[in-house]
């Protein structure tokens, strides 16, 4: 009897239709997301493939820093937990296990973003500029 190993692979493309230019992509920060503050199939793609059980956070999702935990959640101008201040946008997609609640990602904190292409959407008029927040220009 012989055993024949079977392998498969999945290719993901770094698609960033929300990114207008490369400005700022060379100096991103690493932050940790609180995935419980995100919505499946809006801010991240939940895996339905039993061979690849990892879900993936979409790039371009706007985030804010949760004051109490120091983690990051989806930007919400009506929140009162720190997420009402835009910290930046997720720069690159990140895979995470089904049971994960924290996901490390690259944060684009300055640059130019096409608002109409942001996953989950964003209203740039509701982003309050701050000296300590993100330096993102929405077009």
N, C-alpha and C positions, 0 to 999 in steps of 0.2 A: 504494500500500500504506500502511495506517495502522497505527501501533503503539498498542495499548491497554494501558496499565499495569494490573497487577492488584495489589491490596493486600489484606492480611488483618490481623486483629488478634486478640490474645488478652487476655482480662481475668482478672486474678487478684484474689481477694478476700482482704483481710487478716483471715483467720480465726484467732482466738486462743482456742480453747476452754479452754486451760490457764490463761489469765489470769483471776484472780478480781476484780481491781479495777484502777483506773488508777494507783494509788499507785506511784511510781517510774518510770513511763513518760515522765515529763517530764525526767528527768535520766539518760539512758542514756550509755554510752560506746561509742566505735567501737573494735573489736578486729579482728584478722585470724585467720581460721580456717585450720588445716592440714587441708584437705579429705581428705587421705590417712588421717586418723584417724577418718573418718566412714564409715558403712555406707550404701550405696545402697539406696533405697526403705525405709529405716528412719529415718535422720536427714536424708536429702535425697531429693527426687524426681528420678530420672534421666530425662532427656528421651527420649521415643520418637518425637517428632514431628520429621520431617525439615525442616519449615518453621520450626520454633522449636527449634534445637538446644541451647538453654540449660537446664541443670538448675537446681533451686532448693533451697536449704537451707531446712528447715522452721523456723518460729518455735517457740519453746518447748524447743528442744534444750538440755539442761544441758551446760555446758562448764567446763573447767579450763585453766589456763595451763601450757603446757609449759615447764619451767624452762630447758632448753638453748636453745630457739629463740625464746621469747617469744610464739610463736603459741599458738592455742587449739585444743584437741581435745575430743572427747566426754568428759564427766565419767566417771571410772572409779574407784570407791573402792579398787580393788585395784591401781591403777597405782603406779608409783614414779618417774614422770617429771614430776610436778607436777599432773597431771590428777586426782589424788585429792583435791584441794582445790577445792571448787565455787567458780567465779568468777562464775557467773550463768547466765542462760538467753538464748538468741538471741531478741531482741525482735521482729524483723520478718524475713520471708522475704527471701532475697537470691538473685538469679540469678547463675549463673556458667557460663563457657564449658566445653565438654567437656574441654579440656586443662588447665584451671586447677587449681592445687594450693593456691592461697591465695585466700581470699574475705573481703572486708571486710564486717562485719555490725555491727548495733546490739546492745549487750549490756545486758540488764536485770540490774542487780546488787543491787537491793533491791525488794521487793514481795511479793505473795502469789500463789502458784502452786498450781493444782489438780493434785496429783501423778498422779492417775489419767489425766490427759489429756496428759501430757508425751510427745512423740514418742520412741519407743525405751524409755520407762519410766524410773522412778527410785524407789529405795527411800529415803524420807526418813530412815529410821533409820541409814542408812550415810553421811549427810552430817554431817561433823564441823564444828561451829561454830568459826570462828576470828575473831580480831579484824581480820584483813586480807582474809578471804574475803567471799563474798557474804552479804548480809543478806536471804535469801529465807525466807519462812515457807511451808511446804507444808501444804495442807489436803486 
